[in-house]
Amino acid sequence: MAQKISKLPEVSFLAMTSGDYDLEVDVMCRDNDHLVQFINEISKFEGVYQTKTTLYFKVYKYAQPDLNLLK
């Protein structure tokens, strides 16, 4: 499932998680109609039983982390 979702052009982040959901998927869509289209598309995938959508109203920072901090 993750491989199939990762190939979609809207996907910017994909991770296996613990908790209520198996995967977290961050996407970038043009507008709400595009987001609805994306959700409808992945909802048709076999194995997708539920989705949860959270919208960002304002992004305060968007950057790659400094990987040297992990050393």
C-alpha positions in Angstrom: 0.0 0.0 0.0 2.7 2.5 0.9 4.5 1.9 -2.3 1.4 2.6 -4.3 0.6 5.8 -2.4 4.2 7.0 -2.6 4.0 7.1 -6.4 1.2 9.7 -6.4 2.6 13.1 -7.3 0.7 14.9 -4.6 2.4 13.0 -1.8 5.2 14.9 -0.1 5.6 12.7 3.0 4.7 9.1 3.9 5.4 7.2 7.0 4.3 4.0 8.8 2.9 4.9 12.2 1.7 3.4 15.4 -1.7 4.2 16.8 -5.0 4.7 15.2 -3.7 4.7 11.6 -1.1 2.6 9.8 0.2 5.4 7.5 0.5 9.2 7.7 0.4 10.8 4.3 1.1 14.5 3.7 0.0 15.9 0.4 0.1 19.2 -1.5 -3.0 19.9 -3.5 -3.9 23.0 -5.6 -7.2 23.6 -3.8 -10.0 21.8 -1.9 -11.4 20.3 -5.1 -8.0 18.7 -5.8 -7.8 17.4 -2.3 -11.3 15.8 -2.5 -10.2 14.2 -5.8 -7.1 12.8 -4.2 -9.0 11.4 -1.2 -11.6 9.9 -3.5 -8.7 8.3 -5.5 -6.9 6.7 -2.5 -10.2 5.6 -1.0 -10.7 3.3 -3.9 -7.4 1.5 -3.2 -8.0 -2.0 -1.8 -6.9 -1.9 1.9 -7.9 1.7 2.5 -10.8 1.6 5.0 -10.7 5.1 6.5 -9.0 8.5 6.0 -8.6 11.5 8.3 -7.9 14.9 6.8 -6.3 17.9 8.6 -5.9 21.2 6.8 -3.2 23.7 7.5 -4.6 27.2 7.7 -1.1 28.9 8.0 2.4 27.4 7.8 4.9 29.1 10.0 7.9 27.1 8.9 8.6 24.7 6.1 12.2 23.4 5.9 14.4 20.4 5.8 15.8 19.6 9.3 19.6 19.8 10.0 20.5 16.2 9.9 23.8 16.9 11.8 21.6 17.3 14.9 21.2 13.5 14.9 24.9 12.8 15.5 
